[in-house]
């Protein structure tokens, strides 16, 4: 990504007095690019513990080894470039066999694209070869004619031209010596080459390769997830450079593939129908496109490009036949696909006669194959969104207890046979076969305060409100229940909720109304159903309600959820809680009340240190906490705008109350572009202005002098963008409010999408909540650590990887680590410590909730761009509706 425009933007000036009114002009800020900070030290607080990590120590004997990178160009005989990675690997393998002496016996690590690597140089900087494959994957004649153009798949002899030219050198020494001996760029180059060697080995074994995850076509690793899809267990394998040296990180990985076998069987399962006549062929066309099939009559492989418009017995094409035995003249004869296969292929079709044909040709030259002769090949990754039941099945089958996972990964490390990989052996690389042992610490859980001044001590990351009340319970006088579900008894639900609320200190009066949906409306669209329900509710309410409980027919992915939330939060400004109870238990009601109390302004619990304002170093200086996240559309929906959500703390010195601001931005854009958004009239319409104004309003008019930023969902390659683009916008928004001096900033990125796991050396159970590691397996120079703040309910817990990019506030390592651990206990939605700090969790929920609004047609279009980050073309992005002012400061995301 490019950096933001270095030219400072002209901002509105400050008003004559200090206030949070929009300024008409402000001086441009001097915002030099920040560099990522180095580690200032390590923490010492907590109980020492011995841990295992899923990394294997790597020894390097030949530290002076040099990788040589070469550019590769593979073309057909007519100089057309070869695009297939599978075929490209076959060509390179054949080249090594045919020209071993010309290559001085060198073995390659080929990335499947335009680069290959060797240990040591090839005899020449430029080499040209001709490679003949006896059985290449290129289309041959199909049912629609015999002049099919070459594409990826079929079988015939083919000549390829391979041009190899020297590109650069990569020294292995950059990752084999001390942690500070080489630049980060050199280290990353060497690690990239080592990872390509792993990918190359997996690809040569016939694995499905997804970045650094490898999957074998082994039925022992497969399990059904429904809908014609199969879950597949594999392994993630990558080299990492850490404080203790080079190591191999090995973890389990799971993906979803198309179930191999007859195409018809897949379609029946995918659409959940029993008879072929029930298949939706329009949906089937979209599902099958680009999948690979193999034909039973020729054993050839093709890529599906579409379906025929007519059934097999009606779909006609021109078939050229010879005019006389010795004549080269050919006469086109029109025939059907059904007749062609019967007369010329000796294939008598049965069930596919009345079905569309599979098209494996091009738009102007279709090639038709009956569905009956087509089978889906193995290891085809499924990239579309999964259903709730499929996701649940995938998650359940992916869980492994700590001891089971250790055994699986230890066996995998041996079975991968990396000690026999030629290029690794050539570098003198050997990989140990035991997990690395590291030192960790277990931080104490913070003490909580609940109702009636009682103390609450979390145990194993959990606490309970049994026989306890909320710290600040609310009183609900005007409320109602609307019911979209035919199976829920709302009278019983209201009575149980009132009774349970009383035990928690929440006084709930009887509801004004219990409104049931008209059964005739169930066939209407979601938005119409919601509007009808709200109109029906208004007729029954004598006054505006404080709160509405909405009972939905489904617990997850209900089509009514988005319209309901948009109407109530944005149009009417009413706090709502959605529910879909299967069984009304005390635990279920407790969880409902936690959310309801928080949304209506109550507080369930606080840190004991927070109540007496003694959290260092924020107790004496007005400090604002931000949580930032960007949510993207479902897989396969690339045109859905991304949703940026930022939550900001309120009522300093509290760190438990937040409000959110949400905006849409370009699809798949990860860097937030709307933190500061100056308008033509001099006002600022960005996210930060809203949050700063409300912080001031709830903190006795004080502006933040310190701002702590927690950022989620960012990879290491984008750390600089957080500092140079997002932090710059936050500073601009602050100055635009009339301030002269900027606050101090601490910027922390939280990552959950990584593959490092922690295990107790002396126990079969998960590591304890509060387990932290900030040595040995961390970055050689940068300030990072792994914290497992939560208890593992299922499987093996994954710690959160925190990266401290900037710390102008000046936390000590112990202060920062304890502060972050404490922030995992202020999550008002539950009575468990969460895996990542509460502000990030809230931002994630806010983004996800607003993301449901995009299914509606009423969202207006507005231009949105990200300078230096998004695509060069300005695309029209649907603008999200804003929260009604009645609920904009509420914790609606709880």
C-alpha positions in Angstrom: 0.0 0.0 0.0 1.1 3.5 -0.6 1.6 6.0 2.2 -0.9 8.8 2.8 -0.2 12.1 1.0 2.8 13.7 2.9 1.4 17.1 2.3 -0.3 18.3 5.5 -4.0 19.0 5.1 -5.4 22.4 5.9 -7.6 22.0 9.0 -10.2 24.4 10.4 -8.8 27.0 12.8 -9.4 26.8 16.6 -12.2 28.8 18.2 -11.3 31.7 20.5 -11.9 29.6 23.6 -11.2 26.0 24.5 -14.2 23.9 23.6 -15.1 21.0 21.5 -16.9 23.1 19.0 -15.9 22.5 15.4 -13.0 24.8 14.5 -12.9 26.7 11.2 -9.2 26.5 10.7 -6.2 24.8 12.4 -2.5 24.6 11.6 -1.3 21.6 9.7 0.4 19.0 11.9 4.0 18.0 11.6 3.4 14.2 11.4 6.7 12.4 10.6 6.5 8.7 10.0 6.8 6.7 13.2 9.1 3.7 13.5 7.9 0.6 15.3 9.4 0.7 18.8 11.9 -1.7 20.3 11.3 -3.8 23.3 12.0 -1.7 26.5 12.3 -4.8 28.7 10.3 -7.7 30.0 7.7 -8.2 32.7 8.5 -9.8 36.0 5.0 -9.9 37.7 3.2 -13.2 38.1 3.9 -16.8 38.9 6.7 -18.4 36.9 5.6 -21.5 34.8 7.3 -23.8 32.4 5.5 -24.0 29.0 5.8 -25.8 25.7 5.2 -24.1 22.4 4.4 -25.8 19.0 7.7 -24.7 17.6 10.7 -26.9 16.8 14.2 -25.6 17.2 16.1 -25.3 13.9 19.9 -25.7 13.7 21.9 -24.4 10.7 25.3 -25.8 10.1 26.0 -24.0 6.8 25.4 -20.4 7.9 27.2 -19.1 4.8 24.8 -20.7 2.4 23.4 -18.4 -0.3 20.0 -18.9 -2.0 20.0 -17.8 -5.6 16.7 -16.5 -7.0 15.9 -16.8 -10.7 13.1 -15.4 -12.7 11.2 -18.1 -14.7 9.2 -17.7 -17.8 7.3 -20.8 -19.2 5.6 -20.6 -22.5 4.0 -22.9 -25.0 5.6 -23.5 -28.4 3.7 -20.5 -29.9 5.1 -18.2 -27.1 1.8 -18.0 -25.2 2.5 -17.9 -21.4 1.6 -20.8 -19.3 -0.7 -19.8 -16.5 -1.4 -23.1 -14.7 0.6 -23.6 -11.5 0.0 -27.3 -11.5 1.3 -27.7 -15.1 4.1 -25.2 -14.3 5.4 -27.5 -11.5 5.3 -30.5 -13.9 7.3 -28.6 -16.4 10.0 -27.6 -13.9 10.1 -31.2 -12.5 10.6 -32.5 -16.0 13.2 -29.9 -16.7 15.3 -31.1 -13.7 15.1 -34.7 -15.0 16.0 -33.9 -18.6 18.8 -31.4 -18.0 20.3 -32.4 -14.7 23.9 -32.2 -16.0 23.3 -28.8 -17.6 22.0 -27.6 -14.2 25.0 -29.0 -12.4 22.7 -31.3 -10.5 21.0 -28.4 -8.7 17.5 -28.9 -7.3 14.9 -26.2 -7.4 12.3 -24.7 -5.0 9.7 -23.4 -7.4 7.0 -21.0 -6.1 4.5 -22.1 -8.9 4.7 -18.7 -10.5 7.7 -16.7 -11.8 10.5 -17.5 -9.3 12.6 -20.5 -8.4 15.5 -20.8 -5.9 18.6 -22.9 -5.6 21.3 -23.3 -3.0 24.3 -21.9 -4.8 24.4 -20.6 -8.4 23.4 -22.3 -11.6 26.2 -22.7 -14.2 24.9 -19.6 -16.2 22.9 -16.5 -15.4 20.6 -17.1 -18.4 19.4 -20.5 -19.5 16.9 -21.6 -22.1 15.4 -25.1 -22.3 12.7 -27.0 -24.3 10.7 -29.4 -22.2 8.4 -32.1 -23.6 5.6 -33.4 -21.5 4.1 -36.6 -22.9 0.8 -36.1 -21.1 0.0 -32.5 -20.5 -3.1 -30.9 -19.2 -4.6 -29.2 -22.2 -8.1 -29.4 -23.6 -8.6 -31.6 -26.6 -11.6 -32.1 -28.8 -14.9 -32.0 -27.0 -18.5 -32.6 -27.9 -18.9 -29.3 -29.7 -16.2 -29.8 -32.3 -12.6 -30.6 -32.9 -11.0 -27.1 -33.1 -11.0 -26.5 -29.3 -8.3 -24.0 -28.3 -5.6 -25.0 -25.9 -6.4 -24.5 -22.2 -5.3 -26.1 -19.0 -6.5 -29.6 -19.0 -6.4 -32.8 -21.2 -3.8 -35.3 -22.4 -1.4 -34.9 -25.3 2.2 -34.4 -25.9 3.3 -30.7 -25.7 6.6 -28.8 -26.0 7.3 -25.9 -23.6 10.0 -23.3 -23.6 11.5 -22.4 -20.2 13.6 -19.2 -19.8 15.6 -18.9 -16.6 17.5 -15.7 -15.6 19.3 -14.6 -12.5 17.5 -12.2 -10.2 19.2 -11.8 -6.8 20.9 -13.5 -3.8 19.3 -14.2 -0.4 21.7 -15.0 2.4 20.7 -17.7 4.9 22.9 -16.0 7.4 20.3 -13.3 8.1 18.1 -15.8 10.0 20.8 -18.1 11.3 22.9 -15.6 13.4 22.1 -13.3 16.2 18.7 -11.5 16.5 20.0 -8.1 15.6 22.7 -8.9 13.0 20.5 -8.3 9.9 17.7 -6.0 8.8 14.1 -7.1 9.0 13.9 -7.0 5.2 16.8 -9.5 4.9 15.3 -11.8 7.5 11.9 -11.8 5.7 13.5 -12.6 2.4 15.3 -15.6 3.8 12.2 -16.8 5.7 10.2 -16.4 2.5 12.6 -18.7 0.6 12.5 -21.3 3.4 8.7 -21.3 3.3 8.7 -21.7 -0.5 10.8 -24.8 0.0 8.1 -26.2 2.3 5.4 -25.3 -0.1 7.3 -26.8 -3.0 7.8 -30.1 -1.1 4.1 -30.2 -0.3 3.0 -29.5 -3.9 5.3 -32.2 -5.2 3.5 -34.6 -2.9 0.2 -33.7 -4.4 -1.1 -31.6 -1.5 -3.6 -28.8 -1.7 -1.4 -25.8 -0.8 -3.1 -22.7 0.8 -0.4 -20.3 1.6 1.6 -22.2 4.3 -1.1 -24.8 5.0 -0.9 -28.2 3.3 -3.7 -30.8 2.9 -3.4 -34.4 1.7 -6.1 -36.3 -0.2 -6.5 -38.8 2.6 -9.9 -39.9 3.7 -8.6 -40.3 7.3 -8.3 -36.5 7.5 -11.7 -35.8 6.0 -15.1 -35.4 7.6 -18.5 -34.4 6.2 -19.9 -31.0 7.0 -23.0 -31.2 4.9 -24.1 -29.6 1.6 -21.7 -31.6 -0.5 -18.7 -30.3 1.4 -16.0 -32.0 3.2 -13.8 -30.7 6.0 -10.2 -31.5 5.7 -7.5 -31.6 8.4 -4.0 -30.5 7.4 -1.0 -28.7 8.8 0.3 -25.2 8.8 4.1 -25.1 8.6 6.3 -22.1 8.5 9.8 -20.9 9.6 9.9 -18.1 12.2 12.8 -16.0 13.5 12.4 -15.3 17.2 14.5 -14.1 20.1 15.9 -17.6 20.7 16.8 -18.2 17.0 15.3 -19.9 14.0 12.4 -22.3 14.6 9.7 -24.3 12.6 6.2 -23.4 13.7 3.8 -26.4 13.1 0.1 -26.2 13.8 -3.1 -28.0 12.7 -5.1 -26.4 10.0 -8.6 -27.0 8.6 -10.2 -26.1 5.3 -13.4 -27.0 3.4 -13.2 -28.7 0.0 -15.8 -29.9 -2.6 -16.7 -33.5 -2.0 -15.3 -35.5 -4.9 -17.5 -37.7 -7.0 -20.3 -37.5 -9.5 -21.5 -33.9 -10.2 -25.1 -34.9 -9.7 -24.5 -36.3 -6.3 -22.8 -33.0 -5.3 -25.7 -30.8 -6.6 -28.3 -32.9 -4.7 -26.4 -32.6 -1.5 -25.4 -28.9 -2.0 -29.0 -27.9 -2.6 -30.4 -30.3 0.0 -32.9 -31.9 -2.5 -33.7 -35.5 -3.2 -34.7 -35.5 -6.8 -32.8 -34.1 -9.8 -36.0 -32.4 -10.9 -35.8 -30.2 -7.8 -32.4 -28.8 -8.6 -32.2 -25.0 -9.1 -30.0 -24.9 -12.3 -29.4 -21.2 -12.0 -27.9 -21.7 -8.6 -26.0 -24.8 -9.9 -24.4 -22.8 -12.7 -22.9 -20.3 -10.1 -21.8 -23.1 -7.8 -20.1 -25.2 -10.4 -18.3 -22.5 -12.3 -14.5 -22.9 -12.3 -14.6 -26.3 -10.6 -12.5 -29.1 -12.1 -14.0 -32.3 -13.4 -12.8 -35.6 -14.9 -14.7 -37.4 -17.6 -15.4 -41.2 -17.2 -15.3 -41.9 -21.0 -11.9 -40.3 -21.7 -10.3 -39.8 -18.2 -9.6 -36.2 -19.2 -9.8 -33.2 -16.8 -11.5 -29.9 -17.5 -12.6 -26.7 -15.9 -16.3 -25.9 -15.8 -17.2 -22.6 -17.4 -20.9 -22.8 -17.3 -24.0 -24.9 -18.2 -25.9 -25.2 -21.5 -29.2 -23.4 -22.0 -31.0 -26.5 -23.2 -31.1 -30.1 -21.9 -28.7 -32.7 -23.3 -31.2 -34.2 -25.7 -32.0 -30.8 -27.2 -28.6 -29.0 -27.1 -27.3 -29.0 -30.6 -23.9 -28.2 -32.1 -22.0 -28.6 -35.3 -19.9 -31.7 -35.7 -17.5 -31.9 -38.6 -17.3 -35.3 -40.4 -15.1 -36.4 -43.3 -16.6 -36.5 -46.8 -15.4 -39.8 -48.0 -12.7 -42.1 -46.5 -9.7 -40.5 -48.0 -10.9 -37.0 -48.3 -9.6 -34.2 -46.2 -12.8 -32.2 -46.7 -15.0 -32.0 -43.7 -18.7 -31.2 -43.7 -20.4 -29.7 -40.6 -23.4 -31.7 -39.5 -25.7 -30.6 -36.7 -26.4 -33.1 -34.0 -27.4 -33.1 -30.3 -25.0 -33.8 -27.4 -27.1 -36.9 -26.6 -26.8 -38.3 -30.1 -23.1 -37.6 -30.4 -22.3 -39.5 -27.2 -24.4 -42.4 -28.2 -23.1 -42.7 -31.8 -19.5 -41.5 -31.6 -18.5 -42.2 -28.0 -20.5 -45.4 -27.4 -22.0 -43.8 -24.2 -25.7 -44.5 -23.6 -26.9 -41.7 -21.3 -29.7 -42.3 -18.8 -30.5 -39.7 -16.1 -28.6 -36.8 -17.7 -30.7 -36.8 -20.9 -33.1 -34.2 -19.6 -30.5 -32.1 -17.7 -28.3 -29.2 -18.9 -24.8 -30.1 -20.1 -21.7 -29.0 -18.5 -19.8 -26.4 -20.6 -16.0 -26.6 -20.4 -15.3 -24.3 -23.4 -15.2 -20.6 -23.9 -18.0 -18.1 -24.5 -17.6 -18.1 -28.3 -16.7 -21.8 -28.5 -18.6 -24.0 -26.0 -17.7 -27.6 -25.3 -20.5 -29.6 -23.9 -20.3 -32.7 -21.7 -23.3 -34.6 -20.2 -23.4 -34.4 -16.4 -23.5 -38.1 -16.2 -19.9 -38.6 -17.4 -18.5 -35.9 -15.1 -17.0 -36.3 -11.7 -15.5 -33.6 -9.4 -11.8 -34.1 -8.7 -10.4 -34.1 -5.2 -8.8 -31.2 -3.3 -10.9 -28.3 -4.7 -11.2 -25.6 -2.1 -14.6 -24.2 -1.3 -14.4 -20.4 -0.9 -18.1 -19.4 -0.4 -19.7 -18.6 2.9 -20.7 -21.6 5.1 -24.1 -22.0 6.7 -24.4 -21.8 10.5 -24.7 -25.6 10.8 -21.6 -26.1 8.5 -19.6 -23.7 10.6 -20.6 -25.4 13.8 -19.7 -28.8 12.4 -16.3 -27.5 11.2 -15.6 -25.9 14.5 -16.6 -29.0 16.5 -14.4 -31.4 14.4 -11.5 -29.0 14.5 -11.2 -29.0 18.3 -8.4 -30.9 19.9 -7.4 -31.1 23.5 -3.9 -29.9 24.4 -2.3 -33.4 24.9 -4.0 -34.7 21.7 -2.7 -31.7 19.7 0.9 -32.2 21.0 0.8 -35.8 19.9 -0.6 -35.0 16.5 2.0 -32.2 15.8 4.9 -34.3 17.1 3.9 -37.1 14.8 3.5 -34.6 11.9 7.0 -33.2 12.5 8.4 -36.6 11.9 6.2 -37.6 9.0 6.9 -34.4 7.0 10.5 -35.7 6.6 12.0 -32.3 6.3 15.4 -33.8 7.1 15.3 -35.4 3.7 14.3 -32.3 1.8 17.3 -31.7 -0.6 17.5 -27.9 -0.4 17.2 -27.9 3.4 19.9 -30.6 3.7 22.0 -28.5 1.3 21.9 -25.6 3.8 22.8 -27.8 6.7 19.3 -27.2 8.2 18.2 -29.8 10.8 14.9 -29.6 12.7 14.6 -31.0 16.2 11.7 -33.4 16.9 10.5 -32.0 20.3 8.5 -29.0 21.2 10.4 -26.0 22.4 10.3 -25.3 26.1 9.9 -21.7 27.2 9.4 -19.7 30.4 6.1 -18.0 31.1 4.2 -16.3 33.9 0.7 -16.4 35.1 -0.7 -13.0 36.0 -3.2 -12.6 38.8 -6.8 -12.0 37.8 -8.1 -8.5 38.8 -10.6 -8.2 41.6 -14.1 -7.1 40.6 -16.8 -5.1 42.3 -20.5 -6.0 42.0 -23.7 -4.8 43.6 -24.0 -3.9 47.3 -20.3 -3.2 47.5 -19.4 -6.9 47.3 -16.1 -8.2 46.0 -16.0 -10.8 43.3 -12.8 -12.8 42.7 -12.7 -14.5 39.3 -11.7 -18.2 39.3 -10.0 -19.6 36.2 -11.1 -16.6 34.3 -14.8 -16.9 35.3 -17.2 -15.4 37.9 -20.9 -15.6 38.6 -23.8 -13.5 39.6 -25.4 -16.3 41.6 -26.7 -14.6 44.8 -25.2 -11.3 43.6 -26.6 -8.2 42.1 -25.3 -5.9 39.3 -23.2 -3.0 40.4 -25.5 -0.4 38.9 -28.8 -2.0 37.9 -31.3 -0.1 35.8 -35.1 0.2 36.2 -37.2 -0.6 33.2 -40.7 0.9 33.3 -41.8 1.2 29.7 -41.0 -1.8 27.5 -42.6 -4.3 25.1 -42.0 -7.6 23.5 -42.4 -8.3 19.8 -42.5 -11.9 18.7 -41.5 -13.2 15.2 -41.3 -16.8 16.4 -44.3 -19.0 16.6 -42.7 -21.4 19.1 -42.0 -18.9 21.9 -44.4 -18.2 24.8 -43.7 -14.5 25.3 -45.9 -14.3 28.4 -43.8 -17.0 30.1 -40.6 -15.3 28.9 -41.6 -11.9 30.3 -42.5 -13.4 33.7 -39.3 -15.2 34.0 -37.3 -12.2 32.9 -38.9 -10.0 35.5 -38.3 -12.5 38.2 -34.7 -13.1 37.3 -34.1 -9.3 36.9 -35.3 -8.7 40.5 -32.7 -11.1 41.8 -30.0 -9.1 40.0 -31.3 -5.7 41.2 -32.9 -4.9 37.8 -36.5 -3.7 38.4 -38.6 -4.5 35.4 -42.2 -3.6 35.3 -44.8 -5.6 33.3 -44.5 -5.0 29.6 -46.8 -2.5 27.9 -47.5 -4.9 25.1 -46.8 -8.4 23.8 -47.1 -8.1 20.0 -47.3 -11.3 17.9 -46.6 -11.2 14.2 -49.5 -11.7 11.8 -48.9 -15.2 10.3 -49.8 -13.8 6.9 -46.7 -11.6 7.0 -44.2 -14.5 7.2 -44.0 -14.8 3.4 -43.2 -11.1 3.1 -39.7 -9.6 2.8 -37.7 -8.9 6.0 -37.9 -5.2 5.9 -41.7 -5.2 5.3 -42.1 -7.6 8.2 -40.2 -5.4 10.5 -42.0 -2.2 9.4 -45.4 -4.0 9.9 -44.4 -5.1 13.3 -43.2 -1.7 14.4 -46.4 -0.1 13.1 -48.4 -2.7 15.0 -46.4 -2.0 18.2 -46.9 1.8 17.9 -50.6 1.4 17.9 -50.4 -0.5 21.2 -48.0 1.7 23.1 -49.3 4.7 25.1 -45.8 6.2 25.3 -42.4 5.8 23.8 -40.7 2.6 25.1 -37.3 2.6 26.8 -36.6 -0.9 25.6 -38.0 -3.6 23.2 -37.3 -7.3 23.5 -37.5 -8.9 20.0 -37.9 -12.6 19.7 -36.5 -14.0 16.4 -37.3 -17.3 14.8 -33.6 -18.2 14.3 -30.7 -17.7 16.7 -28.0 -17.0 14.0 -28.1 -15.4 10.6 -31.7 -14.5 10.9 -32.8 -12.3 7.9 -34.9 -10.1 10.2 -31.9 -9.1 12.4 -30.4 -6.4 10.2 -33.6 -4.7 9.3 -34.8 -4.8 12.9 -31.6 -3.2 14.3 -31.4 -0.6 11.5 -35.0 0.6 12.1 -34.9 0.6 15.9 -31.4 2.1 16.3 -31.2 4.5 13.4 -34.8 5.6 12.8 -36.6 5.3 16.1 -33.7 5.4 18.6 -34.9 2.6 20.8 -32.7 0.2 22.7 -33.5 -3.4 21.7 -32.4 -6.9 22.7 -32.9 -9.8 20.3 -33.5 -13.3 21.6 -34.3 -16.7 20.3 -34.7 -19.0 23.3 -34.8 -22.8 22.8 -35.1 -23.3 26.5 -35.6 -20.6 29.1 -33.1 -21.3 31.9 -31.6 -19.1 34.6 -28.3 -19.0 32.8 -30.1 -17.9 29.6 -31.9 -15.1 31.5 -28.8 -14.0 33.3 -27.0 -13.6 29.9 -30.0 -11.6 28.6 -29.9 -9.3 31.6 -26.2 -8.7 31.3 -26.8 -7.2 27.9 -30.0 -5.4 28.7 -28.5 -3.7 31.7 -25.4 -2.5 29.8 -27.4 -1.2 26.9 -29.7 0.8 29.1 -26.8 2.5 30.9 -26.3 0.2 33.8 -23.0 -1.4 34.9 -22.7 -5.1 35.7 -19.3 -5.1 37.3 -16.2 -3.0 37.5 -12.6 -3.6 38.3 -12.0 -2.9 42.0 -9.0 -0.7 41.0 -11.3 1.2 38.5 -13.8 2.0 41.2 -11.2 3.7 43.4 -9.4 5.3 40.4 -6.0 3.7 41.0 -5.1 2.2 37.6 -1.6 3.4 36.8 -0.6 5.4 34.8 -4.1 6.6 33.8 -5.5 7.4 37.2 -4.3 11.0 37.3 -4.3 12.0 33.6 -7.5 12.0 31.4 -7.1 8.9 29.3 -9.2 7.7 26.4 -9.2 4.1 25.2 -10.0 3.2 21.6 -10.8 -0.2 20.1 -10.7 -0.4 16.3 -11.8 -3.1 13.9 -12.8 -3.6 10.3 -15.3 -6.2 9.3 -15.3 -7.5 5.7 -18.1 -9.2 3.7 -18.6 -13.0 3.6 -16.3 -15.1 1.4 -17.4 -14.9 -2.3 -19.0 -11.5 -1.9 -16.2 -9.2 -3.0 -18.4 -6.2 -3.7 -19.8 -5.9 -0.2 -18.4 -2.8 1.6 -16.1 -3.2 4.6 -17.4 -1.9 7.9 -15.0 0.2 10.1 -16.0 0.4 13.8 -14.2 2.4 16.5 -15.3 2.4 20.2 -14.1 5.0 22.6 -14.2 5.0 26.4 -16.5 7.4 28.3 -16.6 8.8 31.8 -12.9 8.9 32.7 -11.4 7.4 34.9 -13.8 4.5 34.0 -12.5 1.9 31.5 -15.7 -0.1 31.3 -18.1 2.3 29.5 -17.8 2.8 25.7 -19.7 4.2 22.7 -19.2 3.3 19.1 -19.0 5.1 15.7 -19.4 3.0 12.5 -18.7 3.8 8.8 -18.6 1.9 5.6 -15.6 1.9 3.3 -14.2 0.2 0.2 -14.5 -3.6 0.1 -11.6 -5.4 1.6 -9.9 -2.2 2.7 -8.3 -2.8 6.0 -6.9 0.6 6.8 -9.6 2.9 8.2 -10.1 6.1 6.1 -12.8 7.9 8.0 -11.3 8.7 11.3 -10.9 12.3 10.2 -13.2 13.6 7.4 -13.1 17.3 6.7 -16.1 18.7 4.9 -16.4 21.6 2.5 -18.1 23.8 5.2 -15.1 23.3 7.6 -16.7 20.7 9.8 -15.3 17.3 10.5 -17.6 14.3 9.8 -15.1 11.7 10.9 -15.4 9.0 13.6 -12.9 10.5 16.0 -14.8 13.8 16.4 -17.9 11.9 17.7 -15.9 9.9 20.2 -13.8 12.8 21.4 -16.8 15.0 21.9 -18.6 12.4 24.0 -15.5 11.6 26.0 -15.3 15.3 27.0 -19.0 15.5 27.7 -18.9 12.5 30.1 -15.5 13.3 31.7 -16.4 16.7 33.4 -15.3 18.6 30.3 -11.8 17.2 30.2 -10.2 16.4 27.0 -8.0 13.3 26.8 -4.3 13.9 27.4 -3.5 10.3 26.7 -5.0 8.0 24.1 -4.5 4.2 24.1 -5.4 2.6 20.8 -6.1 -1.1 20.4 -6.2 -2.2 16.7 -7.5 -5.5 15.6 -7.1 -7.4 12.3 -3.9 -5.9 11.0 -0.9 -8.0 9.7 2.7 -7.1 10.3 3.1 -5.7 6.8 0.5 -3.0 7.7 1.9 -1.9 11.0 3.4 1.2 9.4 0.1 2.1 7.9 -1.5 2.2 11.4 1.1 4.7 12.5 1.4 6.7 9.4 -2.2 6.8 8.2 -4.7 6.0 11.0 -2.7 7.7 13.8 -2.2 10.7 11.6 -6.0 11.0 11.1 -6.6 10.8 14.9 -4.2 13.6 15.4 -5.8 15.7 12.8 -9.3 15.1 14.3 -7.9 16.2 17.7 -6.4 19.4 16.4 -9.5 20.2 14.4 -11.3 20.6 17.8 -9.3 23.6 18.6 -6.4 22.0 20.6 -2.8 23.0 20.2 -0.9 20.3 22.1 -1.4 16.7 21.0 -2.0 14.0 23.6 0.4 11.1 24.2 -0.4 8.0 22.3 0.1 4.3 22.9 -0.7 2.1 19.9 -1.2 -1.7 20.3 -2.1 -4.2 17.7 -3.9 -7.5 18.7 -3.6 -10.5 16.5 -5.6 -13.7 16.9 -4.9 -15.1 13.4 -1.6 -16.8 14.1 -0.4 -20.3 14.8 1.5 -20.3 18.1 0.0 -22.4 20.9 1.0 -22.6 24.5 0.9 -25.8 26.6 1.6 -26.6 30.2 4.6 -28.8 30.6 3.3 -30.6 33.7 -0.4 -30.8 32.9 -2.8 -32.2 30.3 -5.1 -29.2 30.6 -5.0 -25.8 28.9 -2.8 -23.0 30.1 -4.4 -20.9 32.9 -6.0 -17.5 32.2 -3.4 -14.8 32.6 -0.6 -16.9 31.1 1.9 -14.6 29.3 5.1 -15.1 27.4 7.4 -12.2 26.4 10.7 -14.0 25.8 12.3 -16.6 23.5 9.4 -17.0 21.0 8.8 -13.3 20.6 10.2 -10.9 17.9 14.0 -10.5 18.1 13.7 -6.7 18.3 10.1 -5.4 18.4 7.9 -5.1 21.5 5.4 -8.0 21.5 4.1 -10.7 23.8 1.6 -13.5 23.9 -1.2 -13.4 26.4 -3.8 -16.0 27.1 -6.3 -14.1 29.2 -9.3 -16.5 28.9 -10.1 -20.0 29.9 -10.3 -22.7 27.3 -13.8 -24.1 27.1 -13.2 -26.4 24.1 -10.0 -27.6 22.4 -6.7 -25.8 22.8 -6.8 -22.1 23.6 -5.0 -19.7 21.3 -3.2 -16.8 22.9 -3.6 -13.2 21.6 -0.4 -11.8 20.1 0.0 -8.2 21.2 2.4 -5.8 19.3 3.2 -2.5 20.9 4.0 -0.2 18.0 4.2 3.1 20.0 4.3 4.0 23.6 4.6 7.7 24.3 2.7 7.3 27.6 5.6 5.2 29.0 4.0 2.1 30.5 6.5 -0.3 32.2 6.2 -3.8 30.8 4.4 -5.0 33.9 2.0 -2.1 34.0 1.0 -2.6 30.3 0.7 -6.4 30.6 -1.5 -6.2 33.7 -3.5 -3.3 32.2 -4.2 -5.4 29.1 -5.1 -8.5 31.1 -7.5 -6.4 33.2 -9.2 -5.0 30.1 -10.2 -8.6 29.3 -12.3 -8.6 32.5 -14.4 -5.5 31.8 -16.5 -7.1 29.0 -20.0 -6.5 30.1 -21.7 -9.1 27.9 -20.5 -12.1 29.9 -19.0 -13.3 33.2 -15.9 -14.7 31.6 -12.6 -13.0 30.7 -12.4 -12.7 26.9 -9.6 -13.6 24.7 -8.9 -10.1 23.5 -9.3 -6.7 25.2 -12.9 -5.6 25.6 -12.7 -2.4 23.4 -11.7 -4.6 20.4 -14.4 -7.1 21.2 -17.0 -4.2 21.3 -15.7 -2.8 18.0 -16.0 -6.2 16.4 -19.6 -6.6 17.5 -20.5 -3.0 16.4 -19.0 -3.7 12.9 -20.7 -7.0 12.6 -24.1 -5.5 13.6 -23.9 -2.7 11.1 -22.7 -5.1 8.5 -26.2 -6.6 8.5 -27.6 -3.3 7.2 -26.1 -3.9 3.7 -28.8 -6.5 2.9 -31.3 -3.6 2.6 -32.2 -1.6 -0.5 -32.7 1.7 1.3 -29.1 2.5 2.0 -28.1 5.4 -0.1 -25.0 5.6 -2.3 -22.1 7.9 -1.5 -18.6 8.1 -2.8 -15.8 6.9 -0.6 -12.0 6.6 -1.2 -8.9 5.8 0.8 -6.0 7.9 -0.4 -3.1 5.7 -1.1 -4.8 2.6 0.2 -7.8 1.7 -1.9 -8.0 1.1 -5.6 -7.2 4.0 -7.9 -10.8 4.2 -9.1 -13.4 5.9 -6.9 -16.3 3.6 -6.4 -19.7 4.4 -5.0 -19.9 2.9 -1.5 -23.2 2.5 0.2 -23.3 4.9 3.2 -24.5 3.5 6.5 -27.3 5.2 8.3 -26.2 7.0 11.5 -27.3 6.1 15.0 -30.3 8.1 16.3 -29.1 10.6 18.9 -31.1 8.9 21.6 -29.0 5.8 21.4 -25.7 7.0 19.9 -23.9 7.0 23.3 -25.4 3.7 24.4 -23.6 0.3 24.4 -26.0 -1.0 21.7 -23.3 -3.5 20.7 -23.5 -5.4 24.0 
